[in-house]
Amino acid sequence: LAIDLMLATLLLIVTALVLLPGALTLPMEVWDESRIANNAIEMAMHGGWIVTTFGGVPDHWQLKPPLLVWVMAVLLRTDMDPMVAIRLPTILSTIGSVLLVYASCRMLLEDRLAGLIGGLLVACSVLFMGNHVGRTADYDAALCFLTLGFVICAGRYIDSHTIDGERGKARLWIAAAAVLLVLAIMTKSVAGGLSVPG
């Protein structure tokens, strides 16, 4: 357990070193990030939690489900620094994805080295750690984290039927998979469910 905590901490440090300098210093991007941030700011200001707005009217341009906007709006209402509040869900999702890769390799493959290498590969992925995914307040980091969690839980559900002593956990795995699937769909609509047929 001590070795696992040490390796997870190492992955956390590497991910933070790669991710945070850009995520905390880059100006807000004009594409989706600024639109999502505006939706969250308006939601936090007027408290209308059902319909995302832009300029005080329902937003018909950005039509994704509101989970990410809800999280940002809640963080904005805590008087946190606005840029941190807007980007924190993405940063945590990115870090969570790296740690989830490590944990899944460690538990499913029972191999610490595979977990470390897998986590490092994700942490060193330029596209995943870059703009429009890991560094900016877009949907993709949260979608990756939730979809990865769903796939792992669904796989554990399938495996639990074939492993003696694991059958009692099958309901827990499928319940976790269902919750993660719903959250993924609430994050980016149909894209959250694309892993289901597989």
C-alpha positions as CSV (number, residue, x, y, z in Angstrom):
1,L,0.0,0.0,0.0
2,A,2.9,2.4,0.8
3,I,4.4,1.8,-2.6
4,D,1.1,2.4,-4.3
5,L,0.6,5.7,-2.5
6,M,4.2,6.7,-3.4
7,L,3.6,5.9,-7.1
8,A,0.2,7.6,-7.1
9,T,1.9,10.7,-5.5
10,L,4.6,10.6,-8.1
11,L,2.0,10.5,-10.9
12,L,0.1,13.3,-9.2
13,I,3.3,15.5,-9.1
14,V,4.2,14.8,-12.7
15,T,0.7,15.5,-13.8
16,A,0.6,18.8,-11.9
17,L,3.9,19.9,-13.3
18,V,2.7,19.2,-16.8
19,L,-0.8,20.6,-16.4
20,L,-0.9,23.4,-13.9
21,P,1.5,25.9,-15.3
22,G,-0.6,26.3,-18.5
23,A,-4.0,25.8,-16.9
24,L,-3.5,28.5,-14.3
25,T,-1.7,31.0,-16.6
26,L,-3.3,30.8,-20.0
27,P,-5.9,33.4,-20.8
28,M,-9.4,32.1,-21.4
29,E,-9.9,30.8,-24.9
30,V,-12.4,32.4,-27.2
31,W,-13.9,29.0,-28.4
32,D,-16.1,26.8,-26.2
33,E,-14.3,27.7,-22.9
34,S,-15.4,31.3,-22.9
35,R,-19.0,30.4,-23.8
36,I,-19.2,27.7,-21.1
37,A,-17.7,30.1,-18.6
38,N,-20.2,32.8,-19.5
39,N,-23.1,30.3,-19.1
40,A,-21.7,29.4,-15.6
41,I,-21.2,33.0,-14.6
42,E,-24.8,33.9,-15.6
43,M,-26.1,30.8,-13.8
44,A,-24.2,31.6,-10.6
45,M,-25.4,35.2,-10.7
46,H,-29.1,34.7,-11.4
47,G,-29.5,31.2,-9.9
48,G,-31.5,29.7,-12.8
49,W,-30.2,26.1,-12.7
50,I,-32.3,24.5,-15.4
51,V,-31.6,26.5,-18.6
52,T,-28.2,27.8,-19.5
53,T,-28.3,31.4,-20.7
54,F,-26.1,33.7,-22.8
55,G,-26.8,37.4,-22.6
56,G,-29.8,36.7,-20.3
57,V,-31.6,34.6,-22.8
58,P,-31.6,30.8,-23.3
59,D,-28.4,29.7,-25.0
60,H,-29.3,28.1,-28.4
61,W,-25.7,27.9,-29.6
62,Q,-24.1,25.7,-26.9
63,L,-26.6,22.9,-26.5
64,K,-24.7,20.4,-24.4
65,P,-26.2,19.2,-21.1
66,P,-25.5,21.4,-18.2
67,L,-23.5,19.2,-15.7
68,L,-20.1,21.0,-16.3
69,V,-21.9,24.4,-16.2
70,W,-23.6,23.4,-12.9
71,V,-20.3,22.4,-11.3
72,M,-18.6,25.7,-12.5
73,A,-21.5,27.8,-11.2
74,V,-21.4,26.1,-7.8
75,L,-17.7,26.8,-7.6
76,L,-18.2,30.4,-8.7
77,R,-20.7,30.9,-5.8
78,T,-18.0,29.9,-3.3
79,D,-16.1,33.2,-4.0
80,M,-13.2,31.2,-5.4
81,D,-10.9,32.9,-7.9
82,P,-13.1,32.9,-11.1
83,M,-10.4,31.4,-13.4
84,V,-9.7,28.6,-10.9
85,A,-13.4,28.0,-10.5
86,I,-13.9,27.8,-14.2
87,R,-11.0,25.4,-14.8
88,L,-10.9,23.4,-11.6
89,P,-13.4,20.7,-12.9
90,T,-11.3,20.1,-15.9
91,I,-8.1,20.0,-13.9
92,L,-9.5,17.5,-11.4
93,S,-10.9,15.4,-14.3
94,T,-7.5,15.3,-16.0
95,I,-5.7,14.3,-12.8
96,G,-8.4,11.8,-12.1
97,S,-8.0,10.2,-15.5
98,V,-4.2,9.7,-14.9
99,L,-4.8,8.2,-11.4
100,L,-7.7,6.0,-12.7
101,V,-5.3,4.6,-15.4
102,Y,-2.8,3.8,-12.7
103,A,-5.4,2.3,-10.3
104,S,-7.0,0.2,-13.0
105,C,-3.7,-1.3,-14.2
106,R,-2.7,-1.9,-10.6
107,M,-5.9,-3.6,-9.6
108,L,-6.9,-5.4,-12.8
109,L,-3.5,-6.4,-14.1
110,E,-2.0,-6.5,-10.6
111,D,1.1,-4.7,-12.0
112,R,2.5,-1.5,-10.5
113,L,4.9,-1.0,-13.4
114,A,2.1,-1.1,-15.9
115,G,0.1,1.3,-13.8
116,L,3.0,3.7,-13.6
117,I,3.8,3.5,-17.3
118,G,0.1,3.9,-18.2
119,G,-0.3,6.9,-16.0
120,L,2.9,8.5,-17.3
121,L,1.8,8.0,-20.9
122,V,-1.5,9.8,-20.2
123,A,0.3,12.5,-18.2
124,C,2.8,13.0,-21.1
125,S,0.2,13.0,-23.8
126,V,0.5,16.4,-25.4
127,L,-3.0,16.4,-26.8
128,F,-4.7,15.2,-23.6
129,M,-2.8,17.7,-21.4
130,G,-3.0,20.5,-23.9
131,N,-5.6,23.2,-24.7
132,H,-9.2,22.2,-25.4
133,V,-8.8,19.1,-23.1
134,G,-6.8,19.2,-19.9
135,R,-5.8,22.8,-19.6
136,T,-8.9,24.7,-20.5
137,A,-12.5,24.5,-19.3
138,D,-14.0,22.3,-22.0
139,Y,-16.1,19.2,-21.8
140,D,-13.5,16.7,-23.0
141,A,-11.5,16.1,-19.8
142,A,-14.6,15.4,-17.8
143,L,-16.0,13.2,-20.6
144,C,-12.8,11.2,-20.7
145,F,-12.7,10.7,-16.9
146,L,-16.4,9.6,-16.7
147,T,-16.2,7.4,-19.8
148,L,-13.0,5.7,-18.6
149,G,-14.7,5.1,-15.2
150,F,-17.8,3.7,-16.9
151,V,-15.8,1.3,-19.1
152,I,-13.7,0.0,-16.2
153,C,-16.8,-0.5,-14.0
154,A,-18.7,-2.3,-16.9
155,G,-15.7,-4.5,-17.5
156,R,-15.5,-5.4,-13.8
157,Y,-19.2,-6.2,-13.9
158,I,-18.7,-8.6,-16.8
159,D,-15.6,-10.1,-15.1
160,S,-17.4,-10.5,-11.7
161,H,-19.7,-13.1,-13.2
162,T,-16.8,-15.4,-14.1
163,I,-14.7,-14.9,-10.9
164,D,-15.6,-16.9,-7.8
165,G,-16.2,-14.7,-4.8
166,E,-16.8,-11.7,-7.0
167,R,-20.5,-12.4,-7.9
168,G,-21.8,-10.4,-4.9
169,K,-20.0,-7.3,-6.2
170,A,-21.6,-7.4,-9.6
171,R,-24.5,-5.2,-8.6
172,L,-22.1,-2.6,-7.2
173,W,-20.1,-2.5,-10.4
174,I,-23.1,-2.2,-12.7
175,A,-24.6,0.5,-10.4
176,A,-21.3,2.4,-10.5
177,A,-21.2,2.0,-14.3
178,A,-24.8,3.3,-14.7
179,V,-24.1,6.4,-12.5
180,L,-20.9,7.2,-14.5
181,L,-22.7,6.7,-17.8
182,V,-25.5,9.1,-16.8
183,L,-22.9,11.6,-15.7
184,A,-21.0,11.2,-19.0
185,I,-24.2,11.8,-20.9
186,M,-25.0,14.8,-18.7
187,T,-21.6,16.1,-19.6
188,K,-21.5,15.9,-23.4
189,S,-24.7,14.3,-24.5
190,V,-24.5,11.5,-27.1
191,A,-20.7,11.4,-26.9
192,G,-21.0,10.2,-23.3
193,G,-22.8,7.1,-24.5
194,L,-20.6,6.2,-27.5
195,S,-18.7,3.6,-25.4
196,V,-21.9,1.6,-24.6
197,P,-22.1,-0.4,-27.8
198,G,-18.5,-1.6,-27.3
